[in-house]
Amino acid sequence: MTVPAGSARVEAFVAEARVSGRVTAELRIVEAGEVKVAENGDGDEAELASVPWNPLSFASARAAVIEAETALDGSIDELVVFADPPRDAVGIAESTPKAIERAALEWAAGYAELVREACRRFDEKGGGALVLVVVTSERGPLGAMAAGALLGLAEGMMAVGTGSVRFAAIRDESDQPDLLARQIVKTLGEPARDQGRILRFGGRSGFFGR
């Protein structure tokens, strides 16, 4: 299972996952009030399930995981989250209280709840793998706050441990979705060598320490 549907990084990962023999479901980000129905792709994507997820709703995270399990014959073994918070350059003084609240709820609380729900399901089935990828970019205050929250989530998970869940966190500095996808599939297939720290991915130079 991977999120968010439609991004270049997710499309590259889905293609690489298919080559490795994986069957994948994408989480499609939706707003409150949108029709939330799982869909299948067309043509070459016919076997790819697209499951709705609203990051502003905790209930939606659980529903998305359950729908993804149904689409994937009753079980998910891996979750890959690609997080690329907004890159707007709006100053903090010009930001509205509503925008600040949304950034906190969507990127901190929303993604944390999706990760929690996936880890809970993995624990119930005896194990799983989770990769969190945070894209490195120049951002305004709210985007930087969101990225910092996600990296803080990763550091906290590593500090306390994730039980039966194999967890890896990556800061993507490459802007090369295809190379990143290959590295993620490789990471999913073997234990992380640098457990306990966030990895940085620089493209052809591969992973290097934070």
For each residue, the residues with C-beta under 8 A, 3 or more apart:
1: 24 25 26 27 51 65 68 72 76 78 79 80 118
2: 10 13 14 17 24 25 26 27 79 80 81 82
3: 10 26 27 29 53 79 80 81 82 114
4: 7 10 26 27 28 29 82
5: 10 26 27 28 29 50
6: 10 11 26 28
7: 4 10 11 82 84
8: 11 12 177
9: 12 13 82 84 133 135 172 177 180 181
10: 2 3 4 5 6 7 13 14 26 82
11: 6 7 8 14 15 177
12: 8 9 15 16 177 178 180 181
13: 2 9 10 16 17 24 80 82 177 180 181 184 185
14: 2 10 11 17 18 24 26 48
15: 11 12 18 19 181
16: 12 13 19 20 178 181 182 184 185
17: 2 13 14 20 22 24 181 185
18: 14 15 21 22 24
19: 15 16
20: 16 17 185 189
21: 18
22: 17 18 78 185
23: 47 72 73
24: 1 2 13 14 17 18 48
25: 1 2 48 49 50 51 68 71 72 76
26: 1 2 3 4 5 6 10 14 48 49 50 51
27: 1 2 3 4 5 51 52 53 64 68 114
28: 4 5 6 39 50 51 52 53
29: 3 4 5 53 54 55
30: 34 36 52 53 54
31: 34 54
32: 54 56 57
33:
34: 30 31 52 54
35:
36: 30 52 54 60 63
37: 52
38: 49 50 51 52 67 70 71
39: 28 49 50
40: 45 46 47 48 49 50
41: 44 45 46 47 48 49 50
42: 45 46
43: 46
44: 41
45: 40 41 42 48
46: 40 41 42 43
47: 23 40 41
48: 14 24 25 26 40 41 45
49: 25 26 38 39 40 41 68 71 72
50: 5 25 26 28 38 39 40 41
51: 1 25 26 27 28 38 64 67 68 71
52: 27 28 30 34 36 37 38 60 64 67
53: 3 27 28 29 30 60 61 64 114
54: 29 30 31 32 34 36 57 60 110
55: 29 60 61 105 106 107 110 111 114
56: 32 60 102 105 106 110
57: 32 54 60 61 110
58: 61 62 109 113
59: 62 63
60: 36 52 53 54 55 56 57 63 64
61: 53 55 57 58 64 65 110 113 114 116 117
62: 58 59 65 66 117
63: 36 59 60 66 67
64: 27 51 52 53 60 61 67 68 114
65: 1 61 62 68 69 76 114 117 118 121
66: 62 63 69 70
67: 38 51 52 63 64 70 71
68: 1 25 27 49 51 64 65 71 72 76
69: 65 66 72 74 75 76 121
70: 38 66 67 74
71: 25 38 49 51 67 68
72: 1 23 25 49 68 69 75 76
73: 23
74: 69 70
75: 69 72 125
76: 1 25 65 68 69 72 79 118 121 128
77: 122 128 129
78: 1 22 128 129 130 131 188
79: 1 2 3 76 114 115 118 128 129 130 131
80: 1 2 3 13 130 131 133 184 188
81: 2 3 111 114 115 130 131 132 133
82: 2 3 4 7 9 10 13 133 135
83: 107 111 132 133 134 135 146 147 150
84: 7 9 87 134 135 137
85: 103 107 139 142 143 144 146 147 150
86: 103 139 140 142 143 146
87: 84 137 138 139 140 143
88: 139 140 142 143
89: 139 140
90: 94 95 99 140 141 142
91: 94 95 140 141
92: 95 141 142
93:
94: 90 91
95: 90 91 92 99 100 141 142
96: 99 100
97: 100 101
98: 101 102
99: 90 95 96 102 103 142
100: 95 96 97 103 104 142
101: 97 98 104 105
102: 56 98 99 105 106
103: 85 86 99 100 106 107 108 142 143 145 146
104: 100 101 107 108 109 145 146 149
105: 55 56 101 102 108 109 110
106: 55 56 102 103 109 110 111 146
107: 55 83 85 103 104 110 111 145 146 147 149 150
108: 103 104 105 111 112 146 149 150 153
109: 58 104 105 106 112 113
110: 54 55 56 57 61 105 106 107 113 114
111: 55 81 83 106 107 108 114 115 150 153
112: 108 109 115 116 153
113: 58 61 109 110 116 117
114: 3 27 53 55 61 64 65 79 81 110 111 117 118
115: 79 81 111 112 118 119 130 132 153 157
116: 61 112 113 119 120
117: 61 62 65 113 114 120 121
118: 1 65 76 79 114 115 121 122 128 130
119: 115 116 122 123 128 130 162 163 165
120: 116 117 123 124
121: 65 69 76 117 118 124 125 128
122: 77 118 119 125 127 128 129 130 164 165
123: 119 120 126 163 164 165
124: 120 121
125: 75 121 122 128
126: 123 164
127: 122 164 165 166
128: 76 77 78 79 118 119 121 122 125 164 165 166
129: 77 78 79 122 165 166 167 168 188
130: 78 79 80 81 115 118 119 122 162 165 166 167 168
131: 78 79 80 81 167 168 169 170 184 187 188
132: 81 83 115 150 153 154 167 168 169 170
133: 9 80 81 82 83 169 170 172 180 184
134: 83 84 147 150 151 154 169 170 171 172
135: 9 82 83 84 147 172
136: 147 171 172 173 200
137: 84 87 143 147
138: 87
139: 85 86 87 88 89 142 143 144 146 147
140: 86 87 88 89 90 91 143 144
141: 90 91 92 95 144 145
142: 85 86 88 90 92 95 99 100 103 139 145 146
143: 85 86 87 88 103 137 139 140 146 147
144: 85 139 140 141 147 148
145: 103 104 107 141 142 148 149
146: 83 85 86 103 104 106 107 108 139 142 143 149 150
147: 83 85 107 134 135 136 137 139 143 144 150 151
148: 144 145 151 152
149: 104 107 108 145 146 152 153
150: 83 85 107 108 111 132 134 146 147 153 154
151: 134 147 148 154 155 169 171 198
152: 148 149 155 156
153: 108 111 112 115 132 149 150 156 157
154: 132 134 150 151 157 158 167 169 198
155: 151 152 158 159 169 198
156: 152 153 159 160
157: 115 153 154 160 161 162 167 169
158: 154 155 161 162 167 169 195 196 197 198
159: 155 156
160: 156 157
161: 157 158
162: 119 130 157 158 165 166 167
163: 119 123
164: 122 123 126 127 128
165: 119 122 123 127 128 129 130 162
166: 127 128 129 130 162 191 192
167: 129 130 131 132 154 157 158 162
168: 129 130 131 132 187 192 195 199
169: 131 132 133 134 151 154 155 157 158 198 199
170: 131 132 133 134 180 183 184 187 198 199 200 201 207
171: 134 136 151 198 199 200 201 210
172: 9 133 134 135 136 175 180 201
173: 136 200 201 202 203
174: 179 180 201 202 203
175: 172 203
176: 179 180 203 204
177: 8 9 11 12 13 180 181
178: 12 16 181 182
179: 174 176 182 183 203 204
180: 9 12 13 133 170 172 174 176 177 183 184 201
181: 9 12 13 15 16 17 177 178 184 185
182: 16 178 179 185 186
183: 170 179 180 186 187 201 206 207
184: 13 16 80 131 133 170 180 181 187 188
185: 13 16 17 20 22 181 182 188 189
186: 182 183 189 190
187: 131 168 170 183 184 190 192
188: 78 80 129 131 184 185
189: 20 185 186
190: 186 187
191: 166 195
192: 166 168 187 195 199
193:
194: 197 199 207 209
195: 158 168 191 192
196: 158
197: 158 194 209 210
198: 151 154 155 158 169 170 171 210
199: 168 169 170 171 192 194 207 208 209 210
200: 136 170 171 173 207 208 209 210
201: 170 171 172 173 174 180 183 206 207
202: 173 174 205 206 208
203: 173 174 175 176 179
204: 176 179
205: 202 208
206: 183 201 202
207: 170 183 194 199 200 201
208: 199 200 202 205
209: 194 197 199 200
210: 171 197 198 199 200
